[in-house]
Every structure is written in structure tokens, then in C-alpha cells.
Amino acid sequence: MALSLSRSLSNPARRRLRTLGFLSPWLVGFSVFFAYPLIATVYFSFMHYNQIKEPTFVGLRNWTYVFDQMPLFGPALWNTLWLVVIMVAVRVVFGLSLGLLITKIKTGAGFFRTAFYLPYLAPPVAATVAFVFLLNPGTGPVNEMLGAIGISGPNWFNDPDTAKPSLVLLSLWGIGDLMVIFMAALLDVPKEQYEAAELDGAGAWARFRYVTWPSITPIVMFAVVTGVVQTMQYYTQALVAGKVASGVNIGPGSVIQPGYPEHSTLTVPQLVYSMGFQNFNTGAACVLSLVLFAIAMAVTTLLMRKRSGLLAAED
Amino acid sequence: MTTTTLRAPAAPERTAPLRGPAAARARRKRILHWIAVHSVALAVALLFVLPFVFVFLTSVMSDSQAMSGELWPDSWNWSNYKTVFDTPGFLEWWRNSLLYAGLGTLLTVCSAIPVAYALAKFRFRGRRTAMLLVISTMMLPPQVIVIPMYLVWAQQLHLSGTLWPLIIPMAFGDAYSIFLLRQFLLTIPKEYIESAKVDGCGEFRTLVKIVVPMAKPGIAAIALFQFFYCWNDYFGPQIYAAQNPGAWTLSYGLESFKSAHSVNWNLTMAATLLVMAPVILVFFFAQKAFVEGVTLTGVKG
């Protein structure tokens, strides 16, 4: 039926119909699961709504509440930005070093690649629970080992000063994806350029600076931008680490102060969850969502401008 | 490009037989370099593997030893694994995880293929805009849209307490999978598609008979990524399934498992390993598709 209908139409119209047909799953998905909720989030950010009574219009009250009065907004924003800057920087440097190392390896390359890549696959919840155990002060094997060589280990996830660095450590364990991306980029650098540089008497650093670096900058840029966007969404690891390290019994429904210890692991996405689904302050939660959205959008725009290869090969 | 590409002459010293003290020095330097690189790599690899080893060793310790910080188990309590499986709900979480990940993957793959194909191979007005929108969706933190979505699923469709609000949307194209598959499809030469058309294949038949078989590695990559995304998802089940333990997945249940067995690190580590196991098993069977998928996101464009 559809076939005979499309045959009877003129050529360009038929092509347009065909394109629409192929794109239709995404067109529906985009409007229903992206455009609609985005507009609704803006709408709710101007409403007072506790998810029981009808929403009422309150103008900018949610916005001023979040920015002026909400006690946890400051710490959450600070933690999120701290993680974005430190975690992304450390991950890119470490991922690149690991990529450089793995491309130098001749013997047992398969073993090393697997060993470095495997932790990336560990489900975040499982990896976090495992790390809270490993780094547990007093009962964990890591501090036990540090003690054996005469170092008294830090309190890791139980100290507000070391909780975020511990999360960075956890994220370094899952560096496998970045390593593979950098590895592929490094293998793409033309070999002749290294040989030419060597003939010119360039040392290891000069070869990196003048041959390797210029050809991998787009990938470094890509890693930075996607890293920033991912860290903006940082949620599961921070939440689970805080909950498990605090050691309290947390059944569903029980409300604990998020971000243990002392809000040091509270991120903006966690605040969205606790405002929307524990305090039922839909308006404030939507304002927080939009703050997150604004930052993510700014980064995306940067990505498009820098043309880090995402839209290349367009034609 | 800042460096001029010089044609390097074939390095003669590599092929010529090595002789004399200078050659011996060069060889010694090469060997030292080999040892240095491999020992650094070995040390780092050890650090990456040790957490798995400790988790495993702790998982077979006795209750009291698991609290001691000791590294080697006094006795091998394999029964810890049986205790974990006997914990009420644990098998249900497995079933739910498999349902979410299995159905989610199937729906994602089926919906991503035609969309990615159209974006890669059709020429139409607004395809650049469409690509930009796909990428923006990819970049959007899930927390931004979760509240209105939750209200629709819970208040209008009465589906909270189930995993359906997470599974159904996957029938409508996941941006990340569309993007990844489109990048892969760009690498398929036009000629194959054109010759299929000359042979009288319609657009749909060309896709099914020519493009899909050629795109198998790309499809495998998006299927694997989606499977692991669903398997690992914590935020989604927390939003929709939290009130109903019967709908929890392994990733969501694990943390509550820890709080229910608050002192039993051995049982918790056994459960942790069981949550990791399927992912690691699948990886060993599908290493190539994985690495290809990761590289595709970052490098080729």
C-alpha cells in the first residue's frame, strides 16, 4: 500500500517522504523525549508545584530562592566545578601518558591493553562500592598496605578534604576509553615525520612537542570537551561513595543529607534529584536543571566552534 | 601542519650488521629502553588489576576476616556466593537487569539503523541541523529533562515502579547510538549502495540487504555500548523503580545490598563481583567491537 502510494507521487516528494520515514523514530523521540520535557522544565521553573496540588505561577521566586537562599547550591556548584576542572585535567594527562606508554610496548601489548581497559567496563556502582571498601580507613587493604611500609593512610572517602580526590582516583581506574582514543590518534601520526625529526637531531621531548602534539590536538580537544560534559552529569559515583562510606543504613525512602562527608561529594545533579524527588520542590529542581543545561550548552557550542572532528566528513 | 614532511632515507644502520663498540652501545641502549618501558607498564598494569584481585580475595573471606584489612583469605568460603544468590531479591534484580539491557539494546539497534542511514547517506535540506540536534541531545545531562518526564510516566501513564519508562524511549532512537552508527556508515563506499539501486533495490531493501551486513561491526559496537549503558544505569532505575524493590536492577540493588549487610564486606564484594562479571565476560568475547566503537567516537569523524 505504502509502496504504491509513494510510486504515484512525484520524485522529490517521494524522496522527502522516504527521508521522513527513515528519520521518524528519531523525530518522535526528539520531540517527545527532548523538546517537550525541555519546554516543560522551563515552564515548571516559574511554578510552585509539590506534585500533589495544581501548579501555581510564582514568577522568578524559584530562581531567586536557588541563587540567594538555597544553602546547598553553593557547595554543590563548587564541587561540580572542582570535579570538572581537576578530574578532566588529570584524566586527559593520565590518559595521554597511558596512550603514549601503550604505543611504545612491543611485548605483551594485548595483555597490557586489556589490563588498562578492563576497569573502564566495571559498572560505576560496583566500582564505587569496591573502591570505598579498598580505601576504607581502618579495615581496607590499601591503608593496611600503606601501614606495612610505615605510611599512615588518609581517611579517603571519609574526610571532606580527600573525598573528591578519592573520586578522581576512582575515575582514573576507569581511564580505558580515553587510553584507546589516544592510542588510535597516536598510531595515526605519520611515521616519516618522526624519522625526519630524528634525523634533524630532535630529542624525545622535541619530537613530542613538534610532531606528536600538533597532530593530536583535535583529539585532546575532543577529550576535554566530552570530559567536561560527562563530569557536569557526575552523579552515580559521588552519590554511592557518599552513601556507602557514611555507613548508615539507607533503605528506600529514608532521607539522608547528601554529599557525605560535609557535602564534599554533593554535585548539582544530586541536588536536582533531592529537590525534585525527596523535597518535592519541583520548581527549584527545574531551575537547577536549567543551570546545568546552560553550562552544558555553552560547552557544546564551544565544541561546534572548535570543530573537533565531530561534524567533519560531513560531505 | 607545522613540520614539513621530509622523505626520510631508509635507515641504513638498522639493516646493516652491527659491529664495533658504537653498535654495542646502541644495542645496550635499546635493551635498557625496552626494560624501562615494560617495567613501568607492568607496575601500572598491576595497579589496575589489583582492585579486582582484592575484591575477589575479600569475597571468599569469613565475615570477621573481611573487616581486618588482611589481604589473603585464611579459608576459602565459596558459600558466600550462595549466600548472595539466596538473598531475597537478588535473582529478581538479575532478571530485571537482563530485561532492561536486552530489550533496551534490541529497540535501540532497530531504531538507530534507519536514522543513522538517512543521516549518513541521504541528501536533504536540514541534515546538518539534524546532526547538530542529535549531538545536542547527546550532550544533554539526563537530569535536565527528568522531572517533566517523570511526571508524565508517573501521573499520566501510571508506569512508575516499573522499568518501562526506561525501555520504551529506546524504540525512538538513542542519540549516541545514532551518532556512532552514522560515523560508521560514512565509511561505506557509495558505490555499493548505488549498484544495489541499479539492480532495482528500493531504499529499504538496500538498507537490509546491503548496508546492514556491511555495517555489522558498527552495529555490534552500538549494541554493546547500549547493553552496558543499561546494565550500568543507576539514575534511571532510581527515578522509576525505587519505590518497588521488585523492579530494581543489579546496579541499583547493589548499594541497598550493602546497607542491608552493613558489616559484611565479604558478601558485598561477592555481590560486586557478580555485578561486574557479565560485563567482563562479554568483553572477552567482543573485544574488537568495543575498541572499534571507542575509537570511532573519538578519532574518525
Interface residues (C-beta under 8 A of the other chain):
Chain A: L3 R15 R16 R18 T19 G21 F22 L23 P25 W26 V28 G29 F30 V32 F33 F34 Y36 P37 L38 A40 T41 F44 Q51 L98 L101 I102 K104 I105 K106 T107 G108 F111 F112 T114 A115 F116 Y117 L118 P119 L121 A122 P123 P124 V125 A126 A127 V129 A130 F131 F133 L134 N136 G138 T139 G140 P141 N143 E144 M145 W173 D177 V180 I181 A184 A185 D188 P190 E192 Q193 E195 A196 A197 L199 Y210 V211 P214 S215 I219 F222 A223 V229 M232 Q233 Y235 T236 L239 V240 K243 V244 G247 V248 N249 I250 G251 P252 G253 V268 P269 V272 Y273 G276 F277 T282 A285 C286 S289 L290 L292 F293 A296 M297 V299 T300 L303 M304 G309 L310 L311 A312 A313 E314
Chain B: M1 T2 T3 T4 T5 L6 R7 A8 A11 W34 V37 H38 V40 A41 V44 A45 F48 V49 P51 F52 F54 V55 T58 M67 S68 G69 E70 L71 S111 A112 P114 V115 Y117 A118 L119 F122 F124 R128 A130 M131 L132 L133 V134 I135 S136 T137 M139 L140 P141 P142 Q143 V144 I145 V146 I147 P148 M149 Y150 L151 Q155 P169 A171 F172 G173 D174 I178 Q183 L186 G202 E203 F228 W231 N232 Y234 F235 Q238 I239 A242 Q243 P245 L250 S251 Y252 L254 E255 S256 K258 S259 A260 S262 W265 T268 M269 T272 L273 V275 M276 V279 I280 F283 Q287 V291 V294 T295 T297 G298 V299 K300 G301
